[in-house]
């Protein structure tokens, strides 16, 4: 399906005028194009439907074919075909197309027309077809639907009401109607319909729909009872185990939640919903990053999971280095001699533009940050180091204006982080141990100003490549020990941030983990190491170290 909007398109009224002109001249193909364009602009405007009716009359025995379905069909043509299918006695097919339009552009009221909201339609469809349509709508809609998009689904909810009125004891219909009502915020109605559905036809899916409705209504105890009944109906549906575990955890009953998820894993250790939920709950229990790393490994090794999961991002959100940079600690300015040292040349305009487009103080999780930084993969080493030495201005975006106006130092921090992530994509064909990317990032850790950004890049490398984890863990542990030793002489500005960074590193040894937890609340102070001379030195030609004899 093609996009439903086109900046070059005319307003709906002008499209209608052109459609009528084409109709009057007998040019039905052009008339159909203009009607489709008007529908895309104003899907519920009565004048559009009047013109579509005129076109249908002119189209003869099969007006539906004025709007053929092709590989990429304009959304207005899809909706026009749906209305003509309904007008020619095929409303179920028409509803299928309207639901497809809703999935493609959920903010438009494609179904808000009289034939969809008429009580007669529910009788013509029958309960099974009505339930199927409502399931399609639920599959196309987010859960919950944003308030701004709920009005666009009102016609489908009216269809549900009409169908339930005609078929008040159909369990599947009541359950799907409940699912739609819950998504659009009609929670009491969802509970009533789901309760009636379970009474009419007890089933696993009916109990799941009831459990979800009760949970949305804040009736957690009853929701859990319904979900446990769903398990009794089908002990092999491990997704319900995960739902129960998630609900228990959300209400502070973590131990019970872990029992349920372990039951699921006992039945199938690789079931995706159970694995995602288990690692999330284990991390909630002890804040050990190994659970999140194991989850990232699972995601990497199972790219064809049945659906998207947000557990990893949920656990990393707002956490230092797992999901965002740490605040910049104030440091004394460097001396004049340091500023006078040679620096790498400024980055190219293209390098600055690319970094401005992707740099951000937050990311879903380290592997996602790595994937995003691939936009810097083709930059030269001189450009990447030039970005560190000469950070570009914050971009003229909402985020850029906030950072430039309120915290310019945080923007510089973002530049450092993303430039170092870009270094991870430099010459990836080189074996890690003797690679340019490892050498440069390791040397960058020796300067306080960019040490954390460079270490974060190394830690990110360990997240995405298990083979480098022992090496990175050793580098992080050594840097952590150096900072810990320095804190004995007085406050070190990067101590707390580095501690959080170490706690995000895969496979860090237990003693270093304990040390990092101790340092996590360290006060700030001290001064930074030289940066510019180091960057200049990193631009020297790289000669890979060859392995010696065995």
PyMOL commands that set and color helices and strands:
alter all, ss='L'
color gray80, all
select helices_A, chain A and resi 12-24+28-41+46-58+60-67+75-87+91-104+114-117+119-125+127-140+147-166+171-183+187-200+204-216+220-233+238-250+254-267+272-286+289-301+311-316+336-339+349-358+366-376+381-389+398-406+408-424+432-434+436-444+448-464+466-487+495-503+510-519+532-538
alter helices_A, ss='H'
color red, helices_A
deselect
rebuild
show_as cartoon
